[in-house]
């Protein structure tokens, strides 16, 4: 976000009345007071959001995302191992919503569930960073025999199909096709059907309609990306 604002770390720290060393700790995801976060946000023209989570259990961010992940977990084929809310320490700190391990490949899938797309560039960058960080976690050994540099890690964006998300995907098709090039039907088949070669990183669409949540076998109508 500091890069997006066109400012240096020192300039932001000076305007927020903190040391640049303190700001670098904040950027790395280390604990900071709400007052400090608010001052940094004011400098960057951003908002501060605070969420409270229980001390145990999954940290899926809202009930729609929880339903999306639940639908995928129910559909996964035998032989795939699922791990919820896997912590990542570097290059960024945070959690991956769902990690699926395939011992036969060996392969890890970093799956992020999104019910809406707000800052697309930030979403793509964070997904790439947490996928890179997954290689440094204990889950790397779960993928079976290791390749040079660790198991292959692919990214899957589990995306709710809404008027807004479909509009974002249509408007930024070239950008998203670079980050998520695989065909949606191939992704779903590899996750839920008989074992087959993994097609790479891509988007899996989810329909949430009333009490019904289902994994779509391909992109929604009017979406060319992933066909």
PEGI-V176888 format. One record per residue. N is the residue number from 0. RES is the residue in one letter. SS is DSSP state (~ for helix, > for strand, _ for the rest). PHI is phi as a letter, one per 40 degrees, with the letter a starting at -180 (999 if undefined). OMEGA is omega as a letter, one per 30 degrees, with the letter a starting at -180 (NA if undefined). Layout:
BEGIN
N|RES|SS|PHI|OMEGA  N|RES|SS|PHI|OMEGA
END
This chain:
BEGIN
0|X|_|999|l  1|X|_|c|l  2|X|_|c|l  3|X|_|c|a  4|X|_|c|l  5|X|_|g|a  6|X|_|b|l  7|X|_|c|l  8|X|~|c|a  9|X|~|c|a  10|X|~|c|l  11|X|~|c|l  12|X|~|c|a  13|X|~|c|a  14|X|~|c|a  15|X|~|c|l  16|X|_|g|l  17|X|_|b|l  18|X|_|c|l  19|X|~|c|l  20|X|~|c|l  21|X|~|c|l  22|X|~|c|l  23|X|~|c|l  24|X|~|c|l  25|X|~|c|a  26|X|~|c|a  27|X|_|c|l  28|X|_|g|l  29|X|_|c|a  30|X|_|d|l  31|X|_|a|a  32|X|_|c|l  33|X|~|c|l  34|X|~|c|l  35|X|~|c|l  36|X|~|c|l  37|X|~|c|a  38|X|~|c|l  39|X|~|c|a  40|X|~|c|l  41|X|~|c|l  42|X|~|c|a  43|X|~|c|a  44|X|_|g|a  45|X|_|b|l  46|X|_|b|l  47|X|_|b|l  48|X|_|b|l  49|X|_|b|l  50|X|_|b|l  51|X|_|b|l  52|X|_|b|l  53|X|_|c|a  54|X|_|c|l  55|X|_|a|l  56|X|_|g|a  57|X|_|c|a  58|X|_|b|l  59|X|_|d|a  60|X|_|c|l  61|X|_|a|a  62|X|~|c|l  63|X|~|c|l  64|X|~|c|l  65|X|~|c|l  66|X|~|c|l  67|X|~|c|l  68|X|~|c|l  69|X|~|d|l  70|X|~|c|l  71|X|~|c|l  72|X|~|d|l  73|X|~|c|a  74|X|~|c|a  75|X|_|c|l  76|X|_|c|l  77|X|_|c|a  78|X|_|h|l  79|X|>|b|l  80|X|>|b|a  81|X|>|b|l  82|X|>|b|a  83|X|>|c|l  84|X|>|f|a  85|X|>|c|a  86|X|>|c|l  87|X|>|b|a  88|X|_|b|l  89|X|_|a|g  90|X|_|c|l  91|X|_|b|l  92|X|_|c|l  93|X|>|i|a  94|X|>|b|l  95|X|>|c|a  96|X|>|d|a  97|X|>|a|l  98|X|>|b|l  99|X|>|b|a  100|X|>|b|l  101|X|>|b|a  102|X|_|c|a  103|X|_|c|a  104|X|_|c|f  105|X|_|c|a  106|X|>|a|l  107|X|>|b|l  108|X|>|b|l  109|X|>|c|a  110|X|>|b|l  111|X|>|b|l  112|X|>|c|a  113|X|>|b|l  114|X|_|c|l  115|X|_|a|l  116|X|_|b|a  117|X|_|c|l  118|X|_|b|a  119|X|~|c|a  120|X|~|c|l  121|X|~|c|l  122|X|~|c|a  123|X|~|c|a  124|X|~|c|a  125|X|~|c|l  126|X|~|c|l  127|X|~|c|a  128|X|~|c|a  129|X|~|c|l  130|X|~|c|l  131|X|~|c|a  132|X|~|c|a  133|X|~|c|l  134|X|_|c|a  135|X|_|c|a  136|X|_|c|l  137|X|~|c|a  138|X|~|c|a  139|X|~|d|a  140|X|~|c|a  141|X|~|c|a  142|X|~|c|l  143|X|_|g|a  144|X|_|c|a  145|X|_|c|l  146|X|_|c|l  147|X|_|d|a  148|X|_|g|l  149|X|_|h|a  150|X|_|c|l  151|X|>|c|l  152|X|>|b|l  153|X|>|b|a  154|X|>|b|l  155|X|>|b|l  156|X|>|c|l  157|X|>|c|a  158|X|>|b|l  159|X|>|c|l  160|X|_|c|l  161|X|_|b|l  162|X|~|d|a  163|X|~|c|a  164|X|~|c|l  165|X|~|c|l  166|X|~|c|l  167|X|~|c|a  168|X|~|c|l  169|X|~|c|a  170|X|~|c|a  171|X|_|b|a  172|X|~|c|a  173|X|~|c|l  174|X|~|c|a  175|X|~|c|l  176|X|~|c|l  177|X|~|c|a  178|X|~|c|a  179|X|_|b|a  180|X|_|c|a  181|X|_|c|l  182|X|_|c|a  183|X|~|c|a  184|X|~|c|l  185|X|~|c|l  186|X|~|c|a  187|X|~|c|l  188|X|~|c|a  189|X|~|c|a  190|X|~|c|a  191|X|~|b|a  192|X|_|c|l  193|X|_|c|l  194|X|_|d|a  195|X|_|a|l  196|X|_|d|a  197|X|_|c|a  198|X|_|c|a  199|X|_|h|a  200|X|_|c|a  201|X|>|a|a  202|X|>|b|l  203|X|>|b|a  204|X|>|c|l  205|X|>|b|l  206|X|>|c|l  207|X|>|b|a  208|X|>|b|a  209|X|_|g|l  210|X|_|c|a  211|X|>|b|l  212|X|>|b|a  213|X|>|a|l  214|X|>|c|l  215|X|_|c|a  216|X|_|c|l  217|X|_|a|l  218|X|_|c|l  219|X|_|c|l  220|X|_|d|l  221|X|_|g|l  222|X|_|b|l  223|X|_|c|a  224|X|_|c|l  225|X|_|g|l  226|X|_|c|NA
END
